[in-house]
Amino acid sequence: MGTFFIVFGVTFGIYFGCIFYKKNKILSLFLPAIISILTTVIMYVGELVLTDGELFKLGHGILFKSLLNTPFAFIDLIIILLSGIITYFIIKALNSKLLT
């Protein structure tokens, strides 16, 4: 489940990054990463709606316990951020010749 969220977020971030290819650094690098993170968050919200406020638990332990009074666990936040980080580095590699 987490892998799907990461891959879908990265895919949409790269797609969005292609729109801003050959643009300035903020548009071509940071905006696709932010869009990737937002896409992953929207998927988590969709999962919350479909499962009546209970997210699918990926395992047991401290990484998988809910944070404070939110349904999100620490691993969920890692998955959300990881999609943006992966998108950033892929887009950076694609734009490396352009931005140097």
Number of C-alpha atoms within 10 A of each C-alpha: 8 15 10 11 23 23 17 17 31 28 17 20 30 24 15 18 26 15 12 17 16 13 15 11 15 10 16 24 26 19 19 28 30 19 22 34 27 18 23 30 19 14 16 18 14 14 15 16 12 11 11 9 13 12 19 15 14 14 10 8 7 11 15 16 16 16 14 8 6 8 14 19 18 13 18 23 15 13 20 22 20 21 28 26 17 19 30 24 14 18 22 17 13 17 17 11 8 13 14 5
